[in-house]
Amino acid sequence: MAHAIETTDLRKEFDGLVAVNDLSLTIGRGVLYGLIGPNGSGKTTVIRMLVGILNQTSGSATVLGERIPISENKPRIGYMPQEMGIYTDLTVHDNLELFSDLYSIGREKFRSRQQALLKMIDLEGRKDSLVSQLSGGMKHRVSLACALVHDPELIFLDEPTVGVDPELRTGFWEYFEELKRQGKTIVMTTHYMDEAQRCDIVGMMRNGRLIGEGSPSELMRRADADSLESAFLAYSREGGA
């Protein structure tokens, strides 16, 4: 079976500034892959190229077998951006329905997906509430549900838990692990090392480069470190500064 994602020397420049520097990586299907690194390391730019929001400056990538920028495979992909990608002047139901219409999933499938997603995010009783009336944590949950409404097989989550409280973070990770049990491939960015520890494979980025990659235990073993944070610092000293 082909990999979910393959990139070769993927590069992105903005007015001569290198945001992603010749990135080559392979992500298998059915794994939870975490891209970690400080702000400005290139994580979000990588995601935006892979989902087709940004065009690369050079290099190549395939997503579910299709070269970027993707078109045919977009219905097979879900994307939750850092920014709130939902409409606050609509209800929870209306947001989910709008995103389902974008993917033409049909009324019957939408009703089934909406019921399952509202249960998953624990908002069954708020279906008809305006998003503007929800708490920040609830809005994050609605944004996640909108990214999943069409039942994608590959899911991109860009800092999905940034700024949310610990209880909600725990709930989100329960969702992510359930998606993985369903066979989904998840690519997420985070700067929380405790979250990276829960990923199958971690890619460490600094200054637009991939400076380390492997399972959390492999990365710590290679760096002779007792934590993923210490391992990241070791890899940064070796090649990411």
N, C-alpha and C positions, 0 to 999 in steps of 0.2 A: 504494500500500500504506500502511495506517495506521501511525503511529509506534508503537514499542514502549511508550513511556511519555510521557504528557503530564500536567503538573500546572499548576494555575492557582490562584495565591494560597494555596498549601497552608500551613497553619499548625498548630502544635502547642504547647499550653501545659501546663505542669505546675504546678498550684497558683499560677497567675498568672505563673509564669516562662515567658518565651517561648523555646522551644527551636528552633523553625523558624518563620521570620518571612516569611509571604506568598511562598512559593517558587513561581516559575513557570519551568518548563523543558520542553524537548522532546528526547526521545532517540530517534533513528532505529533501525531494525532493522539488525542485523548489525554494529554498532559496539561498540567497547570504550570505555565512558564512565567516566572517573575523577572521583570526588568527593574533593576534597582540602581540607585545612584542619586547624587545630590541634585537640587534644582539646577537646570541649565546643562545637564549632562547629555541631553539628546533623546531622552526616553519618549517624550510626547511626540517629538518630530518623527521618530521611527514609527510609532503607531499611526500617525496621520498619513505617512506615506503608504503604509500597508493597507489602510482602509480606503485610500484613494482621494483623500482631501488635499494632499500635497503631491506634486510630481517630484521625483528624484532629480538631482543634478547629474548624476552618473551612477553606474552600477545597475544591478537588476535584482528582481525579486519575483517569486511566484507565491501566490496565496491560493490554497486549495487547487493547485495545478495551473492557475491562470496568472500570466505575467501582469505586473502592475503597470499602469493603473487598471484596476479590475473593473469589469462591468457585468459580465455574465454571472459571476459568483457573489455579487452583492447581496442577493436574497439569502445566501447561506451564512452571512456574517452579521453579528450584532456588535454594536459599538456604544459604549457609555463614556462620553467625554468628561473631562474634569469640570467644565462649565456645566451648569444645569441645562440640559438639552430638552427641556419640556416647557409647556406653555402654562404660565401661572393663571391666566384668565380663563382656562378651561378646567373642567372637572377631571378627576382621576380617570373616570370612564372615557371621557372625550379624548384625553391624551392617548390612552391605550388604543382606542378605536382609530384615531388619526394615524398612529404608527402602523397599525395593522393594515389600513388602507394603502399606505405607501408600499407595502409588500404584497398586496392583493391576496391575502390569505383566505378570504371568504368568511361569510357570516358565521357559519356553523363552527369552523375552527376557531374563529375569534372568540366566540362565547365560551368555548371550552378552555382556551388559553387564558382568557381573562379571569375565569373562575380559579384556575390553578395558580396563576400569578398573584392574584389578590390574597389568596390563602398563604402563599409562600412568603409574601412581604408583610403579612399580618395587617392588611388594610381592607378586609372584606366589608367592614362597616363604614368605610369612607369613600366608597365608589363614586358617590354623587357629590362629594365635597369639591369645592374649588381648590386647586393646588395652592393658590395664594393664601388659603386659610390653614394650610398644613404647617407643621413644624419643619425645621431644616432637615431633620432626620427622615421624616416621612417623605419629603421631596426627593431625597436621595433614593429612597426605596422605589418611588414612582419612576424615577429616571432609569433605575436598573430594570424594572418591569418592562418599560418601553423598549429597552434594548433587547429584551428576550421575547417579546410578544409573538414574533414570527418563528420561534423555536429554532434559532440558528445553531449550526454545528460548530462554528468558530466564533468565539466571543472575545472582544477587545475591551478591557476595562482600564481606563486611564485614571490612576489615583482614586479608585472607587470609594475609599474610606477616609480620605483626607478631611479633617475638620469634623468628623462625626464622633459621638461619644463612645466609650468602651463597650457599652452594652450593644449598641447598634453595630459596631465593628464585629462583635462576636456573632451576631445574627447574620451579617453579610457573609461571614466565612462559612456559616452553616449552609447558606445558599450556594456558595461556590463549590463546596465539597459535594453537595447534592448534584450539581450540574456535572461535575467530573464523574460521579457514579453513573450518570446517564450517558457517558461517553463523549461529552463535549470537550473541545479543546479551548483552553482559556489562556489568554496572554494578558497579563496585567502589569501595570507600572506601580511602584510603591517606593517610598523611602523609609518605611517602617521595617526594621530588621526582623521583628518578631513575625511579621506577615511573610517576609521572604523565606523564613525558616520553614513555613508550611507549604512552600511550592515544591514541585517535583524537580524542576531545573531552574536555576537562577543565572541570569546574565547580568554581570556587573558593568556599569557604564560610567565613564568619567571623561569629560572634555570631548564628547562625541565618539569615543572609542569603546569597544568591548574589551575590558581588561581582564576578565575572568568569566568562566562559565562552567557549570556542573551542578550536581546536587549540592544542597547545603553542606552535607557531611563531607563530600569530596573537596569542596572549596576550602573548608576549615582544615582538613587534613593536609592538603597541598601547601597551605600557608602556615602550617603548624600553629594554628590559632584555636582558642577555646570558645570563640563566638564568631558569628557571621560578620559582625561589625569590625572585629579585629582583623578578620580575613580580608574584608574590603580595604581597610587601611593598608594592609600588607601588599595587596595587588596594586593599590594606588601608588605606593612607593616604587614598585617594580616597573610599572609601565604606564601609569595613567596620569602622572603629574604634568 
